[in-house]
Amino acid sequence: MYNWDGSGDRDSNSDLYFNVSLNGETYTFTVESYLCDNTTDVYAAVEALQVGDVIDAEGFLYWYEGVNPHITTITKAE
């Protein structure tokens, strides 16, 4: 989803939000466009994710009204 509320798009270089599930829990991850914009591999990799894909992700935790994982590297597991 582009922007936290779906109001953005690729052309406006919006942040990307996506859900990841593990062990019955779902977490929302973010690709901040000021760190990894729409010209980066991580931005394109997140855009290409499909439900059921298994991924490896790296990033850092940011705290704003709760934990916000900010992703800086992502690869789809083979």
Jmol script that loads the backbone (N, CA, C; Angstrom):
load data "model"
ATOM      1  N   MET A   1       0.857  -1.159   0.000  1.00  0.00           N
ATOM      2  CA  MET A   1       0.000   0.000   0.000  1.00  0.00           C
ATOM      3  C   MET A   1       0.908   1.229   0.000  1.00  0.00           C
ATOM      4  N   TYR A   2       0.576   2.192  -0.809  1.00  0.00           N
ATOM      5  CA  TYR A   2       1.330   3.439  -0.861  1.00  0.00           C
ATOM      6  C   TYR A   2       0.764   4.404   0.175  1.00  0.00           C
ATOM      7  N   ASN A   3       1.638   4.918   1.028  1.00  0.00           N
ATOM      8  CA  ASN A   3       1.266   5.745   2.183  1.00  0.00           C
ATOM      9  C   ASN A   3       0.484   4.900   3.185  1.00  0.00           C
ATOM     10  N   TRP A   4       0.426   5.352   4.388  1.00  0.00           N
ATOM     11  CA  TRP A   4      -0.212   4.577   5.463  1.00  0.00           C
ATOM     12  C   TRP A   4      -1.698   4.376   5.225  1.00  0.00           C
ATOM     13  N   ASP A   5      -2.307   5.240   4.426  1.00  0.00           N
ATOM     14  CA  ASP A   5      -3.759   5.154   4.210  1.00  0.00           C
ATOM     15  C   ASP A   5      -4.130   4.801   2.771  1.00  0.00           C
ATOM     16  N   GLY A   6      -3.124   4.433   1.953  1.00  0.00           N
ATOM     17  CA  GLY A   6      -3.398   4.070   0.572  1.00  0.00           C
ATOM     18  C   GLY A   6      -3.563   5.244  -0.373  1.00  0.00           C
ATOM     19  N   SER A   7      -3.264   6.445   0.082  1.00  0.00           N
ATOM     20  CA  SER A   7      -3.512   7.646  -0.709  1.00  0.00           C
ATOM     21  C   SER A   7      -2.378   7.997  -1.678  1.00  0.00           C
ATOM     22  N   GLY A   8      -1.255   7.292  -1.608  1.00  0.00           N
ATOM     23  CA  GLY A   8      -0.112   7.639  -2.441  1.00  0.00           C
ATOM     24  C   GLY A   8      -0.011   6.798  -3.692  1.00  0.00           C
ATOM     25  N   ASP A   9       1.104   6.964  -4.380  1.00  0.00           N
ATOM     26  CA  ASP A   9       1.385   6.146  -5.560  1.00  0.00           C
ATOM     27  C   ASP A   9       2.881   6.149  -5.826  1.00  0.00           C
ATOM     28  N   ARG A  10       3.291   5.284  -6.740  1.00  0.00           N
ATOM     29  CA  ARG A  10       4.708   5.147  -7.075  1.00  0.00           C
ATOM     30  C   ARG A  10       5.269   6.458  -7.619  1.00  0.00           C
ATOM     31  N   ASP A  11       4.515   7.105  -8.478  1.00  0.00           N
ATOM     32  CA  ASP A  11       4.998   8.322  -9.124  1.00  0.00           C
ATOM     33  C   ASP A  11       5.276   9.460  -8.143  1.00  0.00           C
ATOM     34  N   SER A  12       4.579   9.477  -7.028  1.00  0.00           N
ATOM     35  CA  SER A  12       4.828  10.519  -6.034  1.00  0.00           C
ATOM     36  C   SER A  12       5.859  10.078  -4.991  1.00  0.00           C
ATOM     37  N   ASN A  13       6.496   8.892  -5.251  1.00  0.00           N
ATOM     38  CA  ASN A  13       7.544   8.384  -4.360  1.00  0.00           C
ATOM     39  C   ASN A  13       7.033   8.207  -2.930  1.00  0.00           C
ATOM     40  N   SER A  14       5.860   7.635  -2.784  1.00  0.00           N
ATOM     41  CA  SER A  14       5.242   7.438  -1.472  1.00  0.00           C
ATOM     42  C   SER A  14       5.929   6.323  -0.692  1.00  0.00           C
ATOM     43  N   ASP A  15       5.822   6.389   0.639  1.00  0.00           N
ATOM     44  CA  ASP A  15       6.269   5.288   1.485  1.00  0.00           C
ATOM     45  C   ASP A  15       5.442   4.050   1.141  1.00  0.00           C
ATOM     46  N   LEU A  16       6.055   2.867   1.305  1.00  0.00           N
ATOM     47  CA  LEU A  16       5.341   1.608   1.090  1.00  0.00           C
ATOM     48  C   LEU A  16       5.048   0.946   2.422  1.00  0.00           C
ATOM     49  N   TYR A  17       3.849   0.455   2.589  1.00  0.00           N
ATOM     50  CA  TYR A  17       3.452  -0.301   3.779  1.00  0.00           C
ATOM     51  C   TYR A  17       3.009  -1.676   3.330  1.00  0.00           C
ATOM     52  N   PHE A  18       3.474  -2.723   4.040  1.00  0.00           N
ATOM     53  CA  PHE A  18       3.064  -4.073   3.695  1.00  0.00           C
ATOM     54  C   PHE A  18       3.027  -4.926   4.955  1.00  0.00           C
ATOM     55  N   ASN A  19       2.180  -5.937   4.941  1.00  0.00           N
ATOM     56  CA  ASN A  19       2.011  -6.816   6.093  1.00  0.00           C
ATOM     57  C   ASN A  19       2.830  -8.082   5.921  1.00  0.00           C
ATOM     58  N   VAL A  20       3.384  -8.539   7.041  1.00  0.00           N
ATOM     59  CA  VAL A  20       4.145  -9.773   7.088  1.00  0.00           C
ATOM     60  C   VAL A  20       3.574 -10.599   8.233  1.00  0.00           C
ATOM     61  N   SER A  21       3.314 -11.872   7.961  1.00  0.00           N
ATOM     62  CA  SER A  21       2.783 -12.768   8.995  1.00  0.00           C
ATOM     63  C   SER A  21       3.822 -13.813   9.353  1.00  0.00           C
ATOM     64  N   LEU A  22       3.910 -14.096  10.644  1.00  0.00           N
ATOM     65  CA  LEU A  22       4.816 -15.108  11.159  1.00  0.00           C
ATOM     66  C   LEU A  22       4.200 -15.699  12.423  1.00  0.00           C
ATOM     67  N   ASN A  23       4.085 -17.004  12.463  1.00  0.00           N
ATOM     68  CA  ASN A  23       3.571 -17.719  13.640  1.00  0.00           C
ATOM     69  C   ASN A  23       2.215 -17.184  14.099  1.00  0.00           C
ATOM     70  N   GLY A  24       1.333 -16.893  13.156  1.00  0.00           N
ATOM     71  CA  GLY A  24      -0.007 -16.455  13.488  1.00  0.00           C
ATOM     72  C   GLY A  24      -0.145 -14.987  13.843  1.00  0.00           C
ATOM     73  N   GLU A  25       0.941 -14.240  13.828  1.00  0.00           N
ATOM     74  CA  GLU A  25       0.915 -12.800  14.104  1.00  0.00           C
ATOM     75  C   GLU A  25       1.169 -12.036  12.809  1.00  0.00           C
ATOM     76  N   THR A  26       0.532 -10.874  12.662  1.00  0.00           N
ATOM     77  CA  THR A  26       0.738 -10.037  11.482  1.00  0.00           C
ATOM     78  C   THR A  26       1.346  -8.707  11.908  1.00  0.00           C
ATOM     79  N   TYR A  27       2.383  -8.301  11.172  1.00  0.00           N
ATOM     80  CA  TYR A  27       3.109  -7.074  11.462  1.00  0.00           C
ATOM     81  C   TYR A  27       3.106  -6.184  10.220  1.00  0.00           C
ATOM     82  N   THR A  28       3.033  -4.896  10.404  1.00  0.00           N
ATOM     83  CA  THR A  28       3.110  -3.958   9.293  1.00  0.00           C
ATOM     84  C   THR A  28       4.530  -3.429   9.194  1.00  0.00           C
ATOM     85  N   PHE A  29       5.134  -3.588   8.018  1.00  0.00           N
ATOM     86  CA  PHE A  29       6.485  -3.106   7.736  1.00  0.00           C
ATOM     87  C   PHE A  29       6.379  -1.893   6.823  1.00  0.00           C
ATOM     88  N   THR A  30       7.407  -1.049   6.852  1.00  0.00           N
ATOM     89  CA  THR A  30       7.421   0.171   6.045  1.00  0.00           C
ATOM     90  C   THR A  30       8.734   0.302   5.288  1.00  0.00           C
ATOM     91  N   VAL A  31       8.641   0.737   4.043  1.00  0.00           N
ATOM     92  CA  VAL A  31       9.803   1.197   3.290  1.00  0.00           C
ATOM     93  C   VAL A  31       9.653   2.704   3.202  1.00  0.00           C
ATOM     94  N   GLU A  32      10.490   3.408   3.940  1.00  0.00           N
ATOM     95  CA  GLU A  32      10.447   4.870   3.945  1.00  0.00           C
ATOM     96  C   GLU A  32      11.100   5.392   2.672  1.00  0.00           C
ATOM     97  N   SER A  33      10.380   6.174   1.917  1.00  0.00           N
ATOM     98  CA  SER A  33      10.896   6.637   0.627  1.00  0.00           C
ATOM     99  C   SER A  33      12.094   7.566   0.768  1.00  0.00           C
ATOM    100  N   TYR A  34      12.253   8.220   1.905  1.00  0.00           N
ATOM    101  CA  TYR A  34      13.433   9.070   2.064  1.00  0.00           C
ATOM    102  C   TYR A  34      14.691   8.241   2.281  1.00  0.00           C
ATOM    103  N   LEU A  35      14.545   6.960   2.653  1.00  0.00           N
ATOM    104  CA  LEU A  35      15.687   6.058   2.801  1.00  0.00           C
ATOM    105  C   LEU A  35      15.884   5.196   1.553  1.00  0.00           C
ATOM    106  N   CYS A  36      14.797   4.672   1.026  1.00  0.00           N
ATOM    107  CA  CYS A  36      14.806   3.769  -0.129  1.00  0.00           C
ATOM    108  C   CYS A  36      13.684   4.210  -1.060  1.00  0.00           C
ATOM    109  N   ASP A  37      14.002   5.103  -1.972  1.00  0.00           N
ATOM    110  CA  ASP A  37      12.953   5.681  -2.819  1.00  0.00           C
ATOM    111  C   ASP A  37      12.533   4.751  -3.957  1.00  0.00           C
ATOM    112  N   ASN A  38      11.670   5.255  -4.822  1.00  0.00           N
ATOM    113  CA  ASN A  38      11.091   4.416  -5.862  1.00  0.00           C
ATOM    114  C   ASN A  38      12.071   4.035  -6.968  1.00  0.00           C
ATOM    115  N   THR A  39      13.333   4.430  -6.844  1.00  0.00           N
ATOM    116  CA  THR A  39      14.356   4.013  -7.803  1.00  0.00           C
ATOM    117  C   THR A  39      15.230   2.879  -7.263  1.00  0.00           C
ATOM    118  N   THR A  40      14.976   2.428  -6.024  1.00  0.00           N
ATOM    119  CA  THR A  40      15.832   1.422  -5.392  1.00  0.00           C
ATOM    120  C   THR A  40      15.310   0.007  -5.586  1.00  0.00           C
ATOM    121  N   ASP A  41      16.220  -0.949  -5.425  1.00  0.00           N
ATOM    122  CA  ASP A  41      15.861  -2.366  -5.531  1.00  0.00           C
ATOM    123  C   ASP A  41      14.869  -2.783  -4.450  1.00  0.00           C
ATOM    124  N   VAL A  42      15.019  -2.252  -3.231  1.00  0.00           N
ATOM    125  CA  VAL A  42      14.119  -2.650  -2.139  1.00  0.00           C
ATOM    126  C   VAL A  42      12.693  -2.181  -2.422  1.00  0.00           C
ATOM    127  N   TYR A  43      12.526  -1.009  -2.961  1.00  0.00           N
ATOM    128  CA  TYR A  43      11.194  -0.484  -3.308  1.00  0.00           C
ATOM    129  C   TYR A  43      10.552  -1.383  -4.358  1.00  0.00           C
ATOM    130  N   ALA A  44      11.311  -1.722  -5.402  1.00  0.00           N
ATOM    131  CA  ALA A  44      10.788  -2.589  -6.461  1.00  0.00           C
ATOM    132  C   ALA A  44      10.482  -3.990  -5.939  1.00  0.00           C
ATOM    133  N   ALA A  45      11.326  -4.503  -5.051  1.00  0.00           N
ATOM    134  CA  ALA A  45      11.104  -5.841  -4.505  1.00  0.00           C
ATOM    135  C   ALA A  45       9.810  -5.902  -3.697  1.00  0.00           C
ATOM    136  N   VAL A  46       9.531  -4.876  -2.912  1.00  0.00           N
ATOM    137  CA  VAL A  46       8.291  -4.845  -2.124  1.00  0.00           C
ATOM    138  C   VAL A  46       7.083  -4.727  -3.051  1.00  0.00           C
ATOM    139  N   GLU A  47       7.194  -3.908  -4.077  1.00  0.00           N
ATOM    140  CA  GLU A  47       6.087  -3.777  -5.031  1.00  0.00           C
ATOM    141  C   GLU A  47       5.769  -5.107  -5.710  1.00  0.00           C
ATOM    142  N   ALA A  48       6.757  -5.961  -5.888  1.00  0.00           N
ATOM    143  CA  ALA A  48       6.576  -7.234  -6.588  1.00  0.00           C
ATOM    144  C   ALA A  48       6.115  -8.372  -5.685  1.00  0.00           C
ATOM    145  N   LEU A  49       6.059  -8.155  -4.372  1.00  0.00           N
ATOM    146  CA  LEU A  49       5.658  -9.229  -3.454  1.00  0.00           C
ATOM    147  C   LEU A  49       4.233  -9.690  -3.722  1.00  0.00           C
ATOM    148  N   GLN A  50       4.030 -10.993  -3.551  1.00  0.00           N
ATOM    149  CA  GLN A  50       2.718 -11.601  -3.684  1.00  0.00           C
ATOM    150  C   GLN A  50       2.366 -12.290  -2.360  1.00  0.00           C
ATOM    151  N   VAL A  51       1.085 -12.421  -2.089  1.00  0.00           N
ATOM    152  CA  VAL A  51       0.641 -13.132  -0.888  1.00  0.00           C
ATOM    153  C   VAL A  51       1.232 -14.536  -0.925  1.00  0.00           C
ATOM    154  N   GLY A  52       1.827 -14.937   0.186  1.00  0.00           N
ATOM    155  CA  GLY A  52       2.428 -16.261   0.298  1.00  0.00           C
ATOM    156  C   GLY A  52       3.925 -16.284   0.066  1.00  0.00           C
ATOM    157  N   ASP A  53       4.498 -15.194  -0.453  1.00  0.00           N
ATOM    158  CA  ASP A  53       5.949 -15.132  -0.637  1.00  0.00           C
ATOM    159  C   ASP A  53       6.648 -15.218   0.710  1.00  0.00           C
ATOM    160  N   VAL A  54       7.775 -15.883   0.715  1.00  0.00           N
ATOM    161  CA  VAL A  54       8.622 -15.958   1.907  1.00  0.00           C
ATOM    162  C   VAL A  54       9.782 -15.007   1.667  1.00  0.00           C
ATOM    163  N   ILE A  55      10.059 -14.158   2.667  1.00  0.00           N
ATOM    164  CA  ILE A  55      11.082 -13.124   2.491  1.00  0.00           C
ATOM    165  C   ILE A  55      12.111 -13.133   3.613  1.00  0.00           C
ATOM    166  N   ASP A  56      13.249 -12.545   3.313  1.00  0.00           N
ATOM    167  CA  ASP A  56      14.237 -12.153   4.309  1.00  0.00           C
ATOM    168  C   ASP A  56      14.255 -10.631   4.277  1.00  0.00           C
ATOM    169  N   ALA A  57      14.156  -9.996   5.422  1.00  0.00           N
ATOM    170  CA  ALA A  57      14.111  -8.538   5.475  1.00  0.00           C
ATOM    171  C   ALA A  57      15.092  -8.031   6.525  1.00  0.00           C
ATOM    172  N   GLU A  58      15.703  -6.890   6.220  1.00  0.00           N
ATOM    173  CA  GLU A  58      16.588  -6.214   7.160  1.00  0.00           C
ATOM    174  C   GLU A  58      16.127  -4.777   7.279  1.00  0.00           C
ATOM    175  N   GLY A  59      16.356  -4.203   8.437  1.00  0.00           N
ATOM    176  CA  GLY A  59      15.992  -2.818   8.653  1.00  0.00           C
ATOM    177  C   GLY A  59      16.243  -2.427  10.083  1.00  0.00           C
ATOM    178  N   PHE A  60      15.431  -1.499  10.576  1.00  0.00           N
ATOM    179  CA  PHE A  60      15.569  -1.044  11.950  1.00  0.00           C
ATOM    180  C   PHE A  60      14.183  -0.737  12.496  1.00  0.00           C
ATOM    181  N   LEU A  61      14.082  -0.698  13.811  1.00  0.00           N
ATOM    182  CA  LEU A  61      12.816  -0.380  14.459  1.00  0.00           C
ATOM    183  C   LEU A  61      12.770   1.098  14.800  1.00  0.00           C
ATOM    184  N   TYR A  62      11.659   1.679  14.476  1.00  0.00           N
ATOM    185  CA  TYR A  62      11.381   3.079  14.766  1.00  0.00           C
ATOM    186  C   TYR A  62      10.135   3.091  15.641  1.00  0.00           C
ATOM    187  N   TRP A  63      10.084   3.923  16.628  1.00  0.00           N
ATOM    188  CA  TRP A  63       8.933   3.961  17.529  1.00  0.00           C
ATOM    189  C   TRP A  63       8.113   5.207  17.266  1.00  0.00           C
ATOM    190  N   TYR A  64       6.879   5.012  16.799  1.00  0.00           N
ATOM    191  CA  TYR A  64       5.920   6.099  16.671  1.00  0.00           C
ATOM    192  C   TYR A  64       4.545   5.490  16.857  1.00  0.00           C
ATOM    193  N   GLU A  65       3.953   5.770  17.992  1.00  0.00           N
ATOM    194  CA  GLU A  65       2.668   5.157  18.346  1.00  0.00           C
ATOM    195  C   GLU A  65       2.746   3.638  18.226  1.00  0.00           C
ATOM    196  N   GLY A  66       3.874   3.093  18.624  1.00  0.00           N
ATOM    197  CA  GLY A  66       4.119   1.656  18.565  1.00  0.00           C
ATOM    198  C   GLY A  66       5.313   1.361  17.684  1.00  0.00           C
ATOM    199  N   VAL A  67       5.659   0.092  17.606  1.00  0.00           N
ATOM    200  CA  VAL A  67       6.820  -0.348  16.838  1.00  0.00           C
ATOM    201  C   VAL A  67       6.531  -0.232  15.351  1.00  0.00           C
ATOM    202  N   ASN A  68       7.476   0.354  14.615  1.00  0.00           N
ATOM    203  CA  ASN A  68       7.375   0.501  13.158  1.00  0.00           C
ATOM    204  C   ASN A  68       8.662  -0.023  12.520  1.00  0.00           C
ATOM    205  N   PRO A  69       8.652  -1.269  12.026  1.00  0.00           N
ATOM    206  CA  PRO A  69       9.847  -1.780  11.349  1.00  0.00           C
ATOM    207  C   PRO A  69      10.037  -1.078  10.009  1.00  0.00           C
ATOM    208  N   HIS A  70      11.204  -0.468   9.820  1.00  0.00           N
ATOM    209  CA  HIS A  70      11.542   0.223   8.576  1.00  0.00           C
ATOM    210  C   HIS A  70      12.520  -0.665   7.813  1.00  0.00           C
ATOM    211  N   ILE A  71      12.127  -1.126   6.654  1.00  0.00           N
ATOM    212  CA  ILE A  71      12.889  -2.084   5.880  1.00  0.00           C
ATOM    213  C   ILE A  71      13.841  -1.367   4.937  1.00  0.00           C
ATOM    214  N   THR A  72      15.105  -1.831   4.926  1.00  0.00           N
ATOM    215  CA  THR A  72      16.117  -1.256   4.055  1.00  0.00           C
ATOM    216  C   THR A  72      16.679  -2.271   3.055  1.00  0.00           C
ATOM    217  N   THR A  73      16.429  -3.552   3.304  1.00  0.00           N
ATOM    218  CA  THR A  73      16.850  -4.623   2.400  1.00  0.00           C
ATOM    219  C   THR A  73      15.796  -5.722   2.447  1.00  0.00           C
ATOM    220  N   ILE A  74      15.436  -6.253   1.283  1.00  0.00           N
ATOM    221  CA  ILE A  74      14.477  -7.344   1.242  1.00  0.00           C
ATOM    222  C   ILE A  74      14.818  -8.276   0.088  1.00  0.00           C
ATOM    223  N   THR A  75      14.761  -9.572   0.350  1.00  0.00           N
ATOM    224  CA  THR A  75      14.944 -10.563  -0.686  1.00  0.00           C
ATOM    225  C   THR A  75      13.858 -11.609  -0.559  1.00  0.00           C
ATOM    226  N   LYS A  76      13.418 -12.101  -1.684  1.00  0.00           N
ATOM    227  CA  LYS A  76      12.435 -13.177  -1.694  1.00  0.00           C
ATOM    228  C   LYS A  76      13.179 -14.488  -1.594  1.00  0.00           C
ATOM    229  N   ALA A  77      12.802 -15.310  -0.614  1.00  0.00           N
ATOM    230  CA  ALA A  77      13.449 -16.605  -0.418  1.00  0.00           C
ATOM    231  C   ALA A  77      13.061 -17.547  -1.561  1.00  0.00           C
ATOM    232  N   GLU A  78      14.008 -18.323  -1.988  1.00  0.00           N
ATOM    233  CA  GLU A  78      13.749 -19.280  -3.084  1.00  0.00           C
ATOM    234  C   GLU A  78      13.402 -20.628  -2.527  1.00  0.00           C
TER     235      GLU A  78
END
end "model"
wireframe off; spacefill off
backbone 0.3
color backbone group
